[in-house]
Amino acid sequence: MTNKRTVAAFVHDVLAAALAWMLAFWLRFNFEIPPDFQNAAQSSLLWVLPLFAVLFFSFGLYRGLWRFASLSDLQHLVSAVIAGALMTTAVVLVFRIGSIPRSVLALHPILLALMMGGSRFAYRSWKEHRLYGPAKLRGQPVLILGAGEAADSLLREIHRSGQWYAVALLDDNPGKIGRRLRGLPVAGPIGQVGEMADKYGIRHVIMAMPGAKPAERRHAAEKAAGAGLTVMTMPSYEDLLSGKLAVSHIRRVELEDLLGREAVTLDDGGLHELLTGQVVLISGAGGSIGSELCRQIARYEPARMVLLESSELALYRIDEELAQSWPNQARHCWAADVRDAARVDEILAVEKPALIFHAAAYKHVPLMEEINAWQAVRTNALGTLTLARAAEHAGVQKFVLISTDKAVNPTNVMGASKRLAERLCAAVHASGRTRFVTVRFGNVLGSNGSVIPKFREQIARGGPVTVTHPEIIRYFMTIPEAAQLVLQAGWMGKGGEILVLDMGEPIRIADLARDMIRLSGFAEDEIRIEFTGLRAGEKLYEELLADDEKTQSTPHPKLRVARCQDVLSSEELAALEEWLGLPVRAPDDVRRGLTEFVPEYTPPAAN
């Protein structure tokens, strides 16, 4: 026994056993012990103390640290005391020691358990700054939003950290208001966060609501940010369970935390059937959606992943990430342009994929509207046709095209080019054995070209935050959710459909900008919003279905299926292919051609 703390703990417990033994006699005789019993009490310590000392070590009371004393430690302690009480009673009965009253045998283990347990938890409380107010001055005072299991875990962590100390909790559940959690009051509803912050002199709040609905989290953050408070959050339940983050990894709340949606329920068995043991090709593998598809697909252990990407840097990055996260996953990385028919044919002939997810595309509306218009059409439409034809020739089982809400009644070249890609996939599907499925969804949080990174940079520079129009609205979902639903759609699609993802409620971009300003700790008079006007080809709102399309529900609550009626005839397909094969076209020529092949396309000049 060389550890000084272990020696100190052992000595403490032996002295507690002696004190509890004598105190039991004192209580039995009202603190006036007769001389005979006084002698018996002292002499019996010669065998009682060694007995308990052996039991303390036998039950492992010195393997843990007092500062982390827990219910498990308490169970070991109580077990040792009970065993000692039973053995002490047995000795008294067997050896007929009549000078030890039976009441002493009953009182001694109770007193000893209280002394030993109380000492341990008092020491832990002292270490966690619970008993002494001045110790709390080492951290910042905070309010906790939420009073559930997550808040309980959070309170344990922040009391250990010394970085914060909690003053009170707020929760909208009326049954919790007025009660206490770990000694702290649930002082009122979350709507009173401003008043409570003023009352306690607090400038920080921590949201402990990982399981709450997005609307509830958004309400809580808006109330706190509106009161000028710094809003922090703890990790989501998914991150905590997966081990990605510890509860102590508290960070400032981001807009993505508030726009997050209900968790996606996946048909895991179906996706294993679709992906496990198969060769899967992902075009645009280094992009926002393509790279997330790679991550999601790797979880299902395909026989081989084929990464097709035109950007060398993007291809290198996703390859490195997969090598680190899934080192045993077979993969081949091809630097290629989907418009290059010879290269695409070579890749499919070598790899022989069973499944293709086609994410390669130009997606930025203003950049693709004028001088890059023909490149948008050639990449989004001709590139899709090239890959689709190669897939049909190579015997690919299923081809999943990732489309956009901007393909619905498009007013810009990018959206019209994606609608053209949808029509081309439907035409190839009608004439071959490969099953073509189109998946259509809106904006993705944090993707390349998303407004959120742009707003974040503008706020960091001190503003202004630029929004095109006060009334512009968009649908949003997270990158992981979009990728998961693309996989689910790939499994469910039978061929020839357009599967539409449930994007939830649209969000006003100006409101989104205001939320980001407040969450960054600024007021709108410090960082202003500047309206710059709609850009070329931009709509105030996006649609997910064209007017002449009808949808049907599917077994998955976040997917609906639409079938388009305007399938390209063989003559139209031939004319379209001829047009796509033409050399460089001027933007106006591109728009005129698109009006011929995409009837629902309305160029900006015609608005």
Secondary structure, 3 states (H helix, E strand, C coil): CCCHHHHHHHHHHHHHHHHHHHHHHHHHCCCCCCHHHHHHHHHHHHHHHHHHHHHHHHCCCCCCCHHHCCHHHHHHHHHHHHHHHHHHHHHHHHCCCCCCCHHHHHHHHHHHHHHHHHHHHHHHHHHCCCCCHHHHHHCEEEEEECCCHHHHHHHHHHHHHCCEEEEEEECCCCCCCCCEECCEEEEECHHHHHHHHHHHCCCEEEECCCCCCHHHHHHHHHHHHHCCCEEEECCCHHHHHHCCCCCCCCEECCHHHHHCCCCCCCCHHHHHHHHCCCEEEEECCCCHHHHHHHHHHHCCCCCEEEEEECCHHHHHHHHHHHHHHCCCCCEEEEECCCCCHHHHHHHHHHHCCCEEEECCCCCCCCCCCCCCHHHHHHHHHHHHHHHHHHHHHHCCCEEEEEEEHHHCCCCCHHHHHHHHHHHHHHHHHHHCCCEEEEEEECEEECCCCCHHHHHHHHHHCCCCEEECCCCCEECEEEHHHHHHHHHHHHHHCCCCCEEEECCCCCEEHHHHHHHHHHHCCCCCCCCCEEECCCCCCCCCCCCCCCCCCEEEECCCCCEEEEECCCCCCHHHHHHHHHHHCCCCCCHHHHHHHHHHHCCCCCCHHHC
